[in-house]
Amino acid sequence: MTIAFISHSDCGRHDTGWGAVEHVGRLRAITRAFREVPELFMSLLHHEGRYADAEELALVHDAKYVSGIQDISLAGGGQLDPDTVASEGSWLAATAAAGCVLDGVDMSFDGRAIRSFSAVRPPGHHAIRDSSMGFCIFGNVALAAHYARRTHRADRVLIVDWDVHHGNGTQALVEHDPGIHFVSMHQWPWYPGTGAASEHGIGNLWNIPMAAGLPPEQYVDALRSGIDAATVGFTPDLVLISAGFDSLAGDPLGGFTLEMEHVALLTRELVQRAGVWCGGRVVSALEGGYAPERLGEASMVHLEALG
């Protein structure tokens, strides 16, 4: 079975400066990590993704916002919001990040690669319809869910987000679609302050707020329970993962305690469930993770478990 590693060289053109925690070194750490597992590197389908176009981005974003990001980038960049900056290369990076995940969806349905991991930046799960937020410019995974519904006639899409921060953008972009179920386990209270357990959307949201510093098994069990609840009477045609590796112990922006074994366990369990639900279709995209060497190692563990 073919597993794809999807990336785009232009994701490195999003220049936030080395003083930022979300910098190009995060992707370089993944490249370095492959040196330790050459057999994994050789087993994957390496695919350079495409750019998402304006029509595709309009599935979840306001057209004026999209064109504004392009204009700011062409003008050399600038501050988009208190946490997010754009550089001259950010338009290409952001459209490539979104396009890579869309390619992952296409490949899962046409059989080229039933499962994939897109190593992209900027991340996406905080971006809302008309604004960037929290290092995110376009909602990569939410866009992929709507794209799968429109382009591949997927009746039901499950999104699982284990980033340490709540995916408020993903939630806002899917909460009115009964064909998309969103499960988010995240630190609480923590940035961005959303994701209370009482936030249910139209019955398609399962938020799992968790305290920092708990034994890792408690996080694993809580996420399992959320996935169980989200799939009662709902068999997904596609599973999307917002793979935030800032949920690992020691990340500078989080207080969770997960280790590599838990990344492997959660990934394998979703693969196994997807095998029952939808022929194994799992499309994963990088979100957070701000300790580069840990991020690189986790990406290898995640890719191996996807296989």
Secondary structure, DSSP 8 states (H G I E B T S, - for coil): --EEEEE-GGGGG----TTSSS-THHHHHHHHHHTT-HHHHHHSEEEE-----HHHHTTTS-HHHHHHHHHHHHTTEEEEETTEEEETTHHHHHHHHHHHHHHHHHHHHHTS-SEEEE--SS--TT-BTTB-BTTBSS-HHHHHHHHHHHHS--S-EEEEE--SS--HHHHHHHTT-TTEEEEEEEESS-TTS---TT--TTTTEEEEEE-TT--HHHHHHHHHHHHHHHTTT---SEEEEEE-GGGBTT-TT----B-HHHHHHHHHHHHHHHHHHSTT-EEEEE----SHHHHHHHHHHHHHHH-
